[in-house]
Amino acid sequence: MASDPNIQGNSHAAALRSVGIGNRNDNPAQWAPFTWDDPHFGPQVNGEVAPVAFDHTSGSLQLGFWRTAKGIPGCNEDGSCHVDYSAPLGDETMVILEGTATVTVTATGKRYRLEAGTIISHPKGVALSWDIDSPFLKKFWILWDSPAPSVKDDDVYVGHNSDNPEAWEPFTWDEPDHGSMVCGELFKLRSTGSTGTLLCGLWRASVGIAGCAPDGSTAIPYTSPLGDEIELLLEGAYRVVNEDTGETHNLRGGDVLAMPRGTRLSWSSKGPFAKKFWLIANQACRNDGAPGGRSDLALQSVCPSVRTAAIGR
């Protein structure tokens, strides 16, 4: 569930872009009731939302935090909450930060139990019922939509921050001006979107992992060539320098980093270990390779041809 602010498409011609920064413990003075018209369930109001500002480059890409508790619109006296929701604004990918809930797919009755650390990616138009336990729930959300249709889905993707699957693979990509790169390893939870290109999963760096220094640290130039990229840092310490603006950010687990595609960054993580949740989105829907260069990360899957199984599916 996410807010519906007016979003204007951003031009690739913008000279300078800043990264977006947030933190899982953010508690802004202005939380807004989350209201929306759901094509399956009608007008709704449930919970409160606090967006994180981000200068994205394509499609409709929003992110922020959402919460329920006693006294919040749509919640019961004990803070519990029932929400019927079909993600009409686009694919919504979430990380549960606090609290527990049960999500039911309306069409099939399939249920998923969510807790702190659960990752759930909700395809656009799939009707769900959320039964949120008292006394509260808080989540980090990313909402993505594009004019380019891609893969229609009928179920959610579910994983967890602590997942350690066998399917880790080196993160390799082509970096403009630097050529082929490798840094850490990743796991893809989802590799298709309802529209455009949507990829998300986990990434980690440590001693002995491809592209890492002997102490497990990393240091790379990075322009997020596959699309706008959003990260929820889970473990470790990071330093990000925007080479275009001179902005420097020292980040740790719990921080949110949102990187516009094409922004020239110096990105590093300290050893011995770093781990993050990531999501990449691009308005383009292509079968022949990643935006800005080919990558093993992306494009087994960016259009309607291929989908991969996810934990919990």
C-alpha positions as CSV (number, residue, x, y, z in Angstrom):
1,M,0.0,0.0,0.0
2,A,1.5,3.3,-1.0
3,S,0.5,6.9,-1.5
4,D,-0.5,8.4,-4.8
5,P,1.3,11.8,-5.2
6,N,1.4,13.5,-8.6
7,I,4.5,12.3,-10.4
8,Q,5.9,13.9,-13.5
9,G,8.2,12.0,-15.8
10,N,11.8,13.0,-15.3
11,S,14.1,13.8,-18.3
12,H,17.3,11.9,-18.9
13,A,18.7,15.3,-19.9
14,A,18.8,16.6,-16.4
15,A,22.4,17.7,-15.7
16,L,22.7,16.8,-12.0
17,R,20.7,14.4,-9.8
18,S,20.9,13.8,-6.1
19,V,20.5,10.4,-4.5
20,G,17.5,9.9,-2.2
21,I,18.3,9.1,1.5
22,G,16.1,7.7,4.3
23,N,16.2,5.5,7.3
24,R,13.9,2.7,8.6
25,N,13.6,4.6,11.9
26,D,12.4,7.8,10.2
27,N,9.4,9.3,12.0
28,P,8.6,12.5,10.1
29,A,6.3,15.1,11.6
30,Q,3.9,14.8,8.8
31,W,2.4,11.3,8.2
32,A,-0.6,11.4,5.8
33,P,-3.6,9.0,5.7
34,F,-3.2,6.6,2.9
35,T,-6.3,6.9,0.7
36,W,-7.0,5.4,-2.7
37,D,-9.7,4.2,-5.0
38,D,-9.4,0.4,-5.5
39,P,-11.0,-1.0,-8.6
40,H,-11.8,-4.2,-6.7
41,F,-12.8,-2.8,-3.3
42,G,-13.8,0.8,-3.9
43,P,-12.7,3.9,-1.9
44,Q,-10.3,3.0,0.9
45,V,-8.4,4.6,3.8
46,N,-6.0,2.6,5.8
47,G,-2.8,3.5,7.7
48,E,-0.5,6.4,7.2
49,V,2.3,7.0,4.7
50,A,5.5,9.0,4.6
51,P,7.2,9.2,1.2
52,V,11.0,9.5,0.6
53,A,11.9,12.1,-2.0
54,F,13.7,10.6,-5.1
55,D,14.6,12.1,-8.4
56,H,13.8,9.1,-10.6
57,T,14.5,9.0,-14.4
58,S,11.7,6.9,-15.9
59,G,8.2,5.5,-15.2
60,S,6.4,6.2,-12.0
61,L,8.7,5.2,-9.1
62,Q,7.8,6.1,-5.5
63,L,9.1,4.9,-2.1
64,G,8.6,5.5,1.6
65,F,7.2,4.1,4.8
66,W,3.7,3.0,5.8
67,R,2.4,2.2,9.3
68,T,-0.6,1.1,11.3
69,A,-1.4,1.5,15.0
70,K,-4.1,2.6,17.4
71,G,-5.6,5.9,16.4
72,I,-4.4,5.7,12.8
73,P,-7.1,5.8,10.1
74,G,-8.6,2.4,9.3
75,C,-7.2,0.7,12.4
76,N,-9.1,-0.9,15.2
77,E,-8.8,0.2,18.9
78,D,-6.0,-2.4,19.5
79,G,-4.1,-1.2,16.4
80,S,-5.0,-4.2,14.3
81,C,-6.1,-3.5,10.8
82,H,-7.9,-5.3,7.8
83,V,-6.9,-4.0,4.4
84,D,-8.3,-5.1,1.0
85,Y,-5.8,-4.0,-1.7
86,S,-5.1,-4.8,-5.4
87,A,-2.0,-2.5,-6.0
88,P,-3.8,-0.5,-8.6
89,L,-1.0,2.1,-8.9
90,G,1.6,-0.4,-9.9
91,D,3.8,-3.3,-8.7
92,E,4.5,-2.8,-5.0
93,T,7.5,-4.3,-3.3
94,M,7.8,-4.2,0.5
95,V,10.1,-5.1,3.4
96,I,8.3,-5.5,6.7
97,L,10.2,-3.6,9.4
98,E,8.0,-4.2,12.5
99,G,4.9,-6.2,13.3
100,T,3.2,-9.2,11.8
101,A,0.4,-9.9,9.3
102,T,-1.3,-12.5,7.2
103,V,-1.8,-11.9,3.5
104,T,-4.4,-13.8,1.5
105,V,-4.6,-13.9,-2.3
106,T,-8.3,-13.3,-2.9
107,A,-8.6,-15.4,-6.0
108,T,-7.0,-18.6,-4.7
109,G,-7.1,-18.3,-0.9
110,K,-3.4,-18.8,-0.7
111,R,-1.9,-17.3,2.5
112,Y,1.4,-15.9,3.5
113,R,2.6,-15.1,7.0
114,L,4.6,-11.9,7.2
115,E,7.0,-10.8,10.0
116,A,9.9,-8.4,10.4
117,G,12.3,-9.0,7.6
118,T,9.8,-10.5,5.2
119,I,10.1,-9.2,1.6
120,I,6.9,-9.3,-0.4
121,S,6.5,-8.1,-4.0
122,H,2.8,-7.6,-5.0
123,P,2.1,-7.5,-8.8
124,K,-0.2,-4.8,-10.0
125,G,-3.9,-5.7,-10.0
126,V,-3.6,-8.9,-7.8
127,A,-6.3,-8.6,-5.1
128,L,-5.1,-9.3,-1.6
129,S,-6.5,-9.1,1.9
130,W,-4.1,-8.0,4.7
131,D,-5.0,-9.0,8.3
132,I,-2.5,-7.0,10.4
133,D,-2.0,-7.9,14.0
134,S,-2.0,-5.5,16.9
135,P,-0.4,-3.4,18.2
136,F,1.3,-2.0,15.0
137,L,3.0,-2.7,11.7
138,K,5.6,-0.7,9.8
139,K,7.0,-1.4,6.3
140,F,9.3,0.1,3.7
141,W,7.6,0.2,0.3
142,I,8.6,0.8,-3.3
143,L,5.8,1.4,-6.0
144,W,6.7,1.0,-9.7
145,D,4.6,1.5,-12.8
146,S,5.5,2.0,-16.5
147,P,3.5,2.5,-19.7
148,A,5.2,-0.6,-21.2
149,P,3.3,-3.8,-20.4
150,S,5.4,-6.8,-19.4
151,V,4.4,-9.9,-17.4
152,K,0.9,-10.4,-16.0
153,D,1.0,-12.3,-12.7
154,D,-1.5,-13.9,-10.3
155,D,0.5,-14.3,-7.1
156,V,2.9,-12.5,-4.8
157,Y,6.6,-13.1,-4.4
158,V,7.8,-13.7,-0.8
159,G,11.3,-14.0,0.7
160,H,13.1,-12.8,3.8
161,N,16.1,-10.6,4.6
162,S,17.8,-13.6,6.2
163,D,17.4,-15.9,3.2
164,N,20.6,-17.7,2.2
165,P,19.7,-19.7,-1.0
166,E,22.0,-21.8,-3.0
167,A,21.3,-19.6,-6.0
168,W,23.7,-16.7,-5.2
169,E,25.6,-15.6,-8.3
170,P,28.3,-13.0,-9.0
171,F,27.0,-9.5,-9.7
172,T,28.4,-8.6,-13.1
173,W,27.6,-5.7,-15.3
174,D,29.0,-3.3,-17.9
175,E,29.8,0.0,-16.4
176,P,30.0,2.9,-19.0
177,D,33.6,4.3,-19.1
178,H,34.9,1.3,-17.1
179,G,33.8,-1.8,-18.9
180,S,33.0,-5.2,-17.4
181,M,32.7,-5.1,-13.6
182,V,32.1,-7.7,-10.8
183,C,31.2,-6.8,-7.2
184,G,29.8,-9.2,-4.6
185,E,27.0,-11.7,-5.3
186,L,23.3,-11.4,-5.6
187,F,20.1,-13.4,-5.4
188,K,17.1,-12.5,-7.5
189,L,13.7,-12.8,-5.7
190,R,11.8,-11.3,-8.7
191,S,13.0,-10.8,-12.2
192,T,9.9,-9.7,-14.1
193,G,7.5,-6.8,-13.6
194,S,3.9,-6.2,-14.6
195,T,5.2,-3.2,-16.6
196,G,8.7,-2.2,-17.8
197,T,11.7,-3.8,-16.1
198,L,11.5,-4.7,-12.5
199,L,14.2,-6.7,-10.7
200,C,14.7,-7.2,-6.9
201,G,16.5,-9.4,-4.4
202,L,19.5,-9.5,-2.0
203,W,23.2,-8.6,-2.5
204,R,26.1,-9.4,-0.2
205,A,29.9,-8.9,0.0
206,S,32.3,-10.7,2.2
207,V,35.7,-12.4,2.4
208,G,36.2,-14.7,-0.6
209,I,33.2,-13.4,-2.6
210,A,33.8,-12.2,-6.2
211,G,35.0,-8.6,-6.6
212,C,35.7,-8.1,-2.9
213,A,39.0,-7.2,-1.3
214,P,40.8,-9.7,1.0
215,D,39.1,-8.0,4.0
216,G,35.6,-8.3,2.4
217,S,35.3,-4.6,1.5
218,T,34.3,-3.3,-1.9
219,A,34.9,-0.1,-3.9
220,I,33.5,0.6,-7.3
221,P,32.4,3.3,-9.7
222,Y,28.7,2.9,-10.3
223,T,26.1,4.6,-12.5
224,S,23.2,2.2,-12.0
225,P,23.1,1.6,-15.8
226,L,20.3,-1.0,-15.6
227,G,17.8,1.6,-14.2
228,D,16.8,3.6,-11.2
229,E,18.0,1.6,-8.1
230,I,16.7,1.6,-4.6
231,E,18.5,-0.2,-1.7
232,L,17.6,-0.9,1.9
233,L,20.9,-1.5,3.6
234,L,20.6,-4.5,6.0
235,E,24.1,-5.0,7.4
236,G,27.5,-3.2,7.2
237,A,28.8,0.3,6.6
238,Y,28.9,2.1,3.3
239,R,30.2,5.3,1.8
240,V,28.6,6.9,-1.3
241,V,30.0,9.9,-3.1
242,N,28.1,11.6,-5.9
243,E,30.8,12.6,-8.3
244,D,28.4,15.0,-10.1
245,T,27.4,17.0,-7.0
246,G,30.1,16.3,-4.4
247,E,27.6,15.0,-1.9
248,T,29.0,12.3,0.4
249,H,26.8,9.9,2.5
250,N,28.1,7.6,5.2
251,L,25.5,4.9,5.6
252,R,24.8,1.9,7.7
253,G,22.2,-0.9,8.1
254,G,18.8,0.6,8.2
255,D,19.5,3.3,5.8
256,V,17.7,3.7,2.4
257,L,19.6,4.7,-0.7
258,A,17.8,5.6,-4.0
259,M,20.1,6.1,-7.0
260,P,18.9,7.7,-10.3
261,R,20.1,5.9,-13.3
262,G,23.2,7.5,-14.8
263,T,24.3,9.3,-11.7
264,R,28.1,8.9,-11.3
265,L,28.8,7.5,-7.9
266,S,31.8,6.2,-6.0
267,W,30.3,3.4,-4.0
268,S,32.1,1.3,-1.3
269,S,31.3,-1.0,1.6
270,K,33.5,-1.9,4.6
271,G,34.6,-5.4,5.4
272,P,34.1,-8.0,6.6
273,F,30.5,-8.1,5.5
274,A,27.7,-6.1,3.8
275,K,24.2,-7.1,2.8
276,K,21.4,-5.2,1.2
277,F,17.9,-5.5,-0.4
278,W,17.8,-3.9,-3.8
279,L,15.3,-3.1,-6.5
280,I,16.0,-1.9,-10.1
281,A,13.3,-0.4,-12.3
282,N,13.4,0.9,-15.8
283,Q,10.5,2.0,-18.1
284,A,12.0,0.1,-21.0
285,C,11.0,-3.5,-21.6
286,R,13.6,-5.3,-23.6
287,N,14.4,-8.8,-24.6
288,D,17.9,-8.2,-25.9
289,G,19.8,-7.0,-22.9
290,A,19.9,-4.5,-20.1
291,P,19.4,-0.7,-20.4
292,G,22.9,0.7,-20.8
293,G,24.6,-2.6,-21.3
294,R,24.2,-6.4,-20.9
295,S,24.2,-7.9,-17.5
296,D,23.8,-11.3,-15.9
297,L,21.7,-9.6,-13.3
298,A,19.0,-8.5,-15.5
299,L,18.0,-9.8,-18.5
300,Q,17.2,-13.4,-18.5
301,S,13.9,-11.9,-17.6
302,V,13.0,-8.3,-18.3
303,C,10.0,-8.9,-20.7
304,P,7.3,-11.5,-21.1
305,S,9.5,-14.4,-22.1
306,V,10.9,-15.8,-18.8
307,R,10.1,-15.8,-15.1
308,T,11.9,-17.4,-12.3
309,A,10.6,-19.1,-9.2
310,A,10.8,-17.2,-5.9
311,I,11.1,-18.3,-2.3
312,G,7.6,-18.7,-1.0
313,R,6.0,-19.3,-4.4
